[in-house]
Amino acid sequence: MLNELFAILAPIMISTGIGYAWGKIGTEFPTDFISRIVMYIGTPCLIISVMAKVKVEPAVMGDVALATAIVMTAMGVIGWLWLRSLKLSVATYLPPLIFPNNGNMGLPLCLFAFGQTGLALALGSFMVMMVATFTVGLLLVAEGGWRDRLLSVAKQPVMYAMAIAVVLLVTHTDLPRWLGNTVDLLGGIAIPLMTLALGVSLATLKIQFLSRSIAFSLARVFGGLLLGYAVCEILGLTGVSRAVVLLQSAMPIAVFNYLLALRYNRQPEEVAAMVLVSTLLAFVGLPFLLLAIL
């Protein structure tokens, strides 16, 4: 069991560690360029590539997506009530509670733990998070109107890749070999670049406001896990679907929350601290969670 656990976690920790060392050494890492490559090319191709090959019932994918949406909604409601009681800024502190890192960390974790089926189901969860980030997330932090937010969503290739993936999944359509090989090749860059970029991002963040960062990190990781468990019980999820929902629900605060806070001046230093602390907490807790799931 320990060998299996190490085989799952080692690739993520090593690649993230390489990114972290790269960031600390100070060698140039064009984060914005890499992020665009991942979001505009790698991730859309990964979604289409996996959905075109894996044999997952649409109903199972729908259950995972529904469970993720319920967990995020519940976290949002509970987080909003908590922040109101503490008289803290909803625009600053609610997005980190709602949006977990189920891309950079969640996708490779589910891939190494449960193979292509786990990755496909994790992508269902990731797609829900992406839609919510570019709608609810922007609604919380941005000051523009609905038109600007909708235009921002419309510019994301991930959204179109999701639509194509759903059609492929429902209709059981196979891609032409040349196209399948192309999206396999381009989609293969997504997860390695995600983990390297995560490490570089962590190297540049600093821990400030430690006590509050710890509190929000615990709420994100363990609160998400408890909500994920409750939703799995309510929906009757079992097997890989249940494991994926639990893992994705327990992911730390996504780095994208820091980018949103930086872009819209929502106390980015404090959000950065929460991202770093929650990621460290997740790395400590993941072996125990995987032992329980596996």
Summary of the structure (lengths in Angstrom):
residues: 294
radius of gyration: 18.0
end to end distance: 8.6
largest distance: 56.4
contacts: 1042
relative contact order: 0.18
helix: 83%
strand: 1%
